[in-house]
Amino acid sequence: MSTTAMPEVTPPSEDGASVRRVTLEVPAVRPRWSPHGPDLVVEGDNLAVARGLPDGAFTVIYLDPPFNTGRVQERPSRRGHPPLGGSRLGFRGRPYDVTRSVLARYDDEFADYWAFLEPRLEEAWRLLANDGTLYLHLDAREVHYAKVLLDALFGRECFLNEIVWAYDYGGRSARRWPAKHDTILVYVKDPDRYWFDAEAVDREPYMAPGLAGAEKAAAGKLPTDVWWHTIVSPTGRERTGYPTQKPLGVLRRIVAASSRPGDWVLDLFAGSGTTGAAARGLGRRFVLVDDNPQAVEVMRERLGEGLLVRREVENSSQGTPPRL
């Protein structure tokens, strides 16, 4: 058994005489994730890391996977059990597995993309607390397929919102309406128990404040499911330089609405660490995962003190997930 040397300590002496300093040898135990431990950043495969986390540990899970740009994803091997949706009825009364196979016939690229996402969504659902909320951030190319499959996978009754994040930045096509929005699908673990605090969310100005009255206009209005928010400015203070960085304001709204101070938040595609920055600013705890060393370094620099950074490697020969 390996051991770790602890710092030498000098016990106090009543007569001031010198005493022999002792070095303690204790077993080297791999630390595991604990709800009482520090905020955590993990470098590693997010599926393997997720499988090492305990059931129901997170009140908010935000997933911002890489958008499907047509690149064929490597198909992960399926585990030895049916998908979470099983025979649950979804779109037009079809079982989930039937719905998935029908959609796969229409779009091979989406089939590859979904093969990558599906096991991660299953793990996210397992990790979600009974009062928890899952936010899945996608673009227009995949969201319509994903919505149909998620209804069948999790149950249509668990669908809460489709949030449209609209922004006005970047190039504009002259041959079609410029694409200037992303979509965030919102699902709750239990439709009767999920947490949502409208009072904690930042307010927006009324578009016609004169019609709202002076008092309401001063307070602002609760955002709808269409969020107008600029992207991260290339010259702004918030910018980290990470290419897929999301605005802090968008993540603050998600975390504030769907969690309480002290709750744990999980991001399996953490990138620049915006989810962690939002969680920390609101008094929440977080676990962030990314397999890109550059992303982990950005998060380390951005989030600073009070952070545990760990590199996890899956035991590929045994298929054993790391225990966190």
Solvent accessible surface area in square Angstrom, and as a share of the most:
residue,aa,sasa,rsa
1,M,197,0.88
2,S,77,0.50
3,T,78,0.46
4,T,63,0.37
5,A,66,0.51
6,M,85,0.38
7,P,102,0.64
8,E,86,0.39
9,V,88,0.51
10,T,79,0.46
11,P,71,0.45
12,P,134,0.84
13,S,42,0.27
14,E,187,0.84
15,D,117,0.61
16,G,66,0.63
17,A,55,0.42
18,S,113,0.73
19,V,62,0.36
20,R,194,0.71
21,R,140,0.51
22,V,60,0.35
23,T,55,0.32
24,L,99,0.49
25,E,107,0.48
26,V,59,0.34
27,P,68,0.43
28,A,49,0.38
29,V,122,0.70
30,R,124,0.45
31,P,79,0.50
32,R,153,0.56
33,W,23,0.08
34,S,38,0.25
35,P,69,0.43
36,H,171,0.76
37,G,18,0.17
38,P,65,0.41
39,D,12,0.06
40,L,2,0.01
41,V,0,0.00
42,V,0,0.00
43,E,29,0.13
44,G,10,0.09
45,D,60,0.31
46,N,14,0.07
47,L,14,0.07
48,A,3,0.02
49,V,1,0.01
50,A,0,0.00
51,R,62,0.23
52,G,0,0.00
53,L,3,0.01
54,P,59,0.37
55,D,101,0.52
56,G,34,0.32
57,A,25,0.20
58,F,0,0.00
59,T,9,0.05
60,V,1,0.00
61,I,0,0.00
62,Y,5,0.02
63,L,1,0.00
64,D,22,0.12
65,P,2,0.01
66,P,59,0.37
67,F,53,0.22
68,N,7,0.04
69,T,90,0.52
70,G,28,0.27
71,R,144,0.52
72,V,104,0.60
73,Q,23,0.10
74,E,155,0.70
75,R,141,0.51
76,P,40,0.25
77,S,105,0.68
78,R,103,0.37
79,R,76,0.28
80,G,92,0.89
81,H,82,0.37
82,P,97,0.61
83,P,17,0.11
84,L,78,0.39
85,G,4,0.04
86,G,20,0.19
87,S,90,0.58
88,R,102,0.37
89,L,118,0.59
90,G,16,0.15
91,F,82,0.34
92,R,192,0.70
93,G,43,0.41
94,R,79,0.29
95,P,40,0.25
96,Y,0,0.00
97,D,62,0.32
98,V,61,0.35
99,T,3,0.02
100,R,67,0.24
101,S,52,0.34
102,V,24,0.14
103,L,25,0.12
104,A,31,0.24
105,R,179,0.65
106,Y,170,0.65
107,D,38,0.20
108,D,111,0.57
109,E,87,0.39
110,F,3,0.01
111,A,16,0.12
112,D,18,0.09
113,Y,1,0.00
114,W,5,0.02
115,A,22,0.17
116,F,31,0.13
117,L,2,0.01
118,E,3,0.01
119,P,7,0.04
120,R,17,0.06
121,L,0,0.00
122,E,11,0.05
123,E,6,0.02
124,A,0,0.00
125,W,22,0.08
126,R,76,0.28
127,L,0,0.00
128,L,1,0.01
129,A,17,0.13
130,N,79,0.41
131,D,31,0.16
132,G,0,0.00
133,T,1,0.00
134,L,1,0.01
135,Y,8,0.03
136,L,0,0.00
137,H,0,0.00
138,L,1,0.00
139,D,15,0.08
140,A,56,0.43
141,R,126,0.46
142,E,9,0.04
143,V,18,0.10
144,H,97,0.43
145,Y,37,0.14
146,A,1,0.00
147,K,45,0.19
148,V,33,0.19
149,L,1,0.00
150,L,0,0.00
151,D,10,0.05
152,A,0,0.00
153,L,0,0.00
154,F,3,0.01
155,G,1,0.01
156,R,168,0.61
157,E,116,0.52
158,C,8,0.05
159,F,63,0.26
160,L,51,0.25
161,N,55,0.28
162,E,78,0.35
163,I,11,0.05
164,V,39,0.22
165,W,7,0.03
166,A,9,0.07
167,Y,38,0.14
168,D,96,0.50
169,Y,107,0.41
170,G,50,0.48
171,G,69,0.67
172,R,151,0.55
173,S,50,0.32
174,A,109,0.85
175,R,228,0.83
176,R,167,0.61
177,W,229,0.80
178,P,41,0.26
179,A,66,0.52
180,K,34,0.15
181,H,69,0.31
182,D,10,0.05
183,T,4,0.02
184,I,0,0.00
185,L,0,0.00
186,V,2,0.01
187,Y,1,0.00
188,V,2,0.01
189,K,50,0.21
190,D,38,0.20
191,P,53,0.33
192,D,137,0.71
193,R,141,0.51
194,Y,71,0.27
195,W,88,0.31
196,F,101,0.42
197,D,44,0.23
198,A,31,0.24
199,E,140,0.63
200,A,49,0.38
201,V,11,0.06
202,D,76,0.40
203,R,89,0.32
204,E,31,0.14
205,P,110,0.69
206,Y,61,0.23
207,M,190,0.85
208,A,47,0.36
209,P,68,0.43
210,G,73,0.70
211,L,161,0.80
212,A,24,0.19
213,G,34,0.33
214,A,90,0.70
215,E,151,0.68
216,K,123,0.52
217,A,32,0.25
218,A,93,0.72
219,A,68,0.53
220,G,14,0.13
221,K,49,0.21
222,L,72,0.36
223,P,16,0.10
224,T,82,0.48
225,D,64,0.33
226,V,59,0.34
227,W,18,0.06
228,W,181,0.64
229,H,56,0.25
230,T,88,0.51
231,I,47,0.24
232,V,21,0.12
233,S,52,0.33
234,P,67,0.42
235,T,131,0.76
236,G,29,0.28
237,R,247,0.90
238,E,68,0.30
239,R,130,0.48
240,T,44,0.26
241,G,38,0.36
242,Y,24,0.09
243,P,112,0.70
244,T,84,0.49
245,Q,21,0.09
246,K,31,0.13
247,P,2,0.01
248,L,51,0.25
249,G,27,0.26
250,V,3,0.02
251,L,1,0.00
252,R,95,0.35
253,R,21,0.08
254,I,1,0.01
255,V,0,0.00
256,A,7,0.05
257,A,5,0.04
258,S,1,0.01
259,S,1,0.01
260,R,73,0.27
261,P,104,0.66
262,G,44,0.42
263,D,26,0.13
264,W,17,0.06
265,V,0,0.00
266,L,0,0.00
267,D,3,0.02
268,L,1,0.00
269,F,30,0.13
270,A,7,0.05
271,G,9,0.09
272,S,4,0.03
273,G,0,0.00
274,T,7,0.04
275,T,2,0.01
276,G,0,0.00
277,A,23,0.18
278,A,0,0.00
279,A,0,0.00
280,R,82,0.30
281,G,53,0.51
282,L,36,0.18
283,G,43,0.41
284,R,18,0.06
285,R,65,0.24
286,F,0,0.00
287,V,0,0.00
288,L,0,0.00
289,V,0,0.00
290,D,18,0.09
291,D,100,0.52
292,N,51,0.26
293,P,85,0.54
294,Q,104,0.46
295,A,0,0.00
296,V,4,0.03
297,E,90,0.40
298,V,26,0.15
299,M,0,0.00
300,R,113,0.41
301,E,146,0.66
302,R,63,0.23
303,L,11,0.05
304,G,40,0.38
305,E,158,0.71
306,G,58,0.56
307,L,32,0.16
308,L,62,0.31
309,V,38,0.22
310,R,32,0.12
311,R,165,0.60
312,E,9,0.04
313,V,102,0.59
314,E,59,0.26
315,N,70,0.36
316,S,102,0.66
317,S,95,0.61
318,Q,132,0.59
319,G,47,0.45
320,T,69,0.40
321,P,40,0.25
322,P,6,0.04
323,R,122,0.45
324,L,6,0.03
